[in-house]
Amino acid sequence: MRGRALSVSRLLAVLRDEDLLVESRAPEDLSLQGVSQDSRDLEPGDLFLAWRGTSLDAHEFLPVVREKGAAAALVEDFHDVEGLPQIRVRDGRRAAAVAAHEMMGRPGDDLRVLAITGTNGKTTTVGILHHLLREASSTAALGTLGLTGPDGVIRRLPSGLTTPGPVSLARILADLRDEGVRTVAMEASSHALEQRRLDGIRVDVACFTNLTRDHLDYHPTMEAYREAKAHLLTLLRSEESGVVVNVDDPNWAALPEIGGRLLPVTTGEGDGRLPPAGNVLPTLRARDVEVGPQGATFQLVWSERSVPVQLPLLGAFNVENALMAAGAALASGLDLDDVATRLSRVPQPLGRLELVARAPVPVLLDYAHTPDALARLLDTVRPLCSGRVLLVFGAGGDRDRAKRPEMGRVAAQGAHLPIVTSDNPRTEDPDAIIDEILGGMEGSEPHRITDRREAIAYALAEANPGDMVVLAGKGHETYQVVGRESRPFDERVIVRELLELGGRA
């Protein structure tokens, strides 16, 4: 990836300031023309970033990048590769992020960065926040849906990651800066934080939505999961940076000391315990919340002021998401009245409680893929129909297996007709995944249809007037991962095709 030319002496100074430099065996007057973490993309004159990953050790490619003309390599250990200058660092992942952003001209220094982490609600919160801020400042959003520009147009990212890798992130931020963007709202996944992908930037507002079971295939315990999220606090730009915390979730009370300005938010559902902080702003509250088929109404209360909000999004959980976004906007300097007005005009997020058909029965799709998110989804949709909820759902392969029976239990309790099918099976046997889901559904009568298209067709054919069909797990995704292949699978298109065929697969 091309950036600005950078001397080794300048890079060493930056690494030294970050306490990352161990030893350099590279000439200080050597000029670096670009940066790459992928040997396949490397161009002559690039700095190659190598670290030991969970499944791959990039040091193995040092001979390859030497042959391709790499100027030097950032390494965790020196390797005997003749003709390749090497710079040894303490933490290859963190050093890679720092180096990538330095090579791209430190774009984060020219941007206001708002980062949202948590198990559920990140994508919707980022989307709402983008809507709140874009009238006041040229704003982009970055996350699961891709890159949303100031014009609202979504650009897909090739990596498919919630939070891009350090080199891609540096390039994206540099491009946004050069396009005149001044504010970026982004999702910060636990994987990205654990892997130090964001360590090249500083954050002006950090948001913590909620913490429920997910990704325990990667993080060994819930405590480790929370600690990964808490790394975001180490990236605050200054003591004036805002930290917006959903204090209805008791898990955040165990966060370490917050160095910025804590802005608690609450709907009054939790015990309201605050994490430790020296500078605490007034609590942002949603009072008199009423949820109905057209959305929600509530009073937004902050700093002894109260303004009404008519939120056009379904579900009590979207009140929480809106409250988090409002807190981040207030921490960024927006006025309470402007926040309330803009919340009343917020658009429907893609793949989140998205209505894709109205007749002959309503069909909703949603990204819910954790037990907590699925329970919230079902709690939201049940009051919206006079008949049954027909739920099509599964669980992802090569991910946390322990949540599968819990997903089944939630579905059995919350849906009238649960239909268990494939999600993204990846390299696992989809029927084995379904078996584990069904282990939590004893005493109920779920249907089992491995092929997801056939499962959707069955739900549409079985639905009667007054019923609602809910497709959970895929949301915005337009593909299904089978093995290591991503196959086209857009549930919006599939529903339209099936309805044209009378619900037959």
Summary of the structure (lengths in Angstrom):
residues: 505
radius of gyration: 23.9
end to end distance: 45.2
largest distance: 74.7
contacts: 1829
relative contact order: 0.08
helix: 33%
strand: 26%
